[in-house]
Amino acid sequence: MKRIVSGIKPTGTLTLGNYLGAIKQFVKLQQKMTDCEFYLFVADLHAITVRQVPHELRKRILDIAAMYIACGLDKDRTVLYIQSEVMQNVELGYILQSNVYMGELERMTQFKDKTAKNETSITSSLFTYPALMAADIILYDADYVPVGDDQKQHLELTRTIANRFNNHYGDFFTVPEPLIPEVGARIMDLQNPEKKMSKSDSNEKGYITLFDDPATIKRKIKSAVTDSIGIVNYDPKNQRGLANLLTIYASITDRKIEDIVKQYEDSNYKQFKEDLGQAIVDVLQPIQEKYNAIVKSSELQEILNNGREIATNYAFKKMRKCKRKVGLGRK
Ligand code: TYM
């Protein structure tokens, strides 16, 4: 049986970008790939690479866990767990740090972006983050890893690390394949379509969160940056903001961009934006209702306990063999 593994970091709030680039893909894959196992987790250890407020972090961890279920993942077919509750993740993360080079880590865009901004408080765990991410994936012998476009580079490094380990110690880890959606892999900021929609962004008008109410969603779409051309057309070079809105529209409704463009060929941006706002509300409202019903439930706690047990079981056996391969311990 093939295994699909992916995670989300509980920093800031979940955005429409996380939904369209990642969670919605998980749900679609689960419906399509009925012969696959799904290991999905909340990447809380990754969150503390930058300073967090403890009680807020703890709340966001449960928020993400609840959202996975609220967005439509089948709890009976998902091993849902919290990264820090499976200690083997950290153990392998450390071993993989010894199988990745400084130069490779220095080339990671996320790290380069931070250093380019002359940030002085970059932690050493932010630097070594890709080794832990590789561990999250190969510890469970993931065959496929569905992610948005921004994680492609980390996935390539994960493959390099897995191959390097296998070449040195003999075949041991499955080398994972990234799965990047054709539409929605990179949702851009609504106010600045040059940069990706991000939950750590400070301008609230630039992103839609999965918790926004209908009026807020519609307002944010209405004020999204477009252009003065005034014709609904998919032209990412000259109409970047509009192209992003069309991508969101296509991705959230599972329609083709060409069909949407055709629908609005005699229309204007106002009508297009009103309909898009409504389409997002139609999807997010039932998700929010489900989220509210589950987030404080004992059912969610049971799902997470069960997930921790299954993930730990797998990880424990894999790590015992891994340490033997590397020559650690006594036997
Ligand atoms: P994170 O938490 O930043 O994002 C979670 C997922 O959402 C996708 N995503 C987007 N997709 C489209 N448009 C956007 N604007 C957008 N913003 C975010 C991301 O690509 C990702 O798939 N390092 C990872 C978490 C992680 C992980 C892993 C993922 C840790 N270990 C192992 C996969 C496998 C991260 O920071 O994602």
Boltz pocket constraint, residues with backbone or C-beta under 6 A from the ligand:
constraints:
  - pocket:
      binder: B
      contacts: [[A, 5], [A, 6], [A, 7], [A, 8], [A, 9], [A, 10], [A, 17], [A, 18], [A, 19], [A, 20], [A, 21], [A, 22], [A, 43], [A, 46], [A, 132], [A, 133], [A, 136], [A, 137], [A, 145], [A, 146], [A, 147], [A, 148], [A, 149], [A, 150], [A, 151], [A, 154], [A, 184], [A, 185], [A, 186], [A, 187], [A, 188], [A, 196], [A, 197], [A, 198]]
      max_distance: 6.0
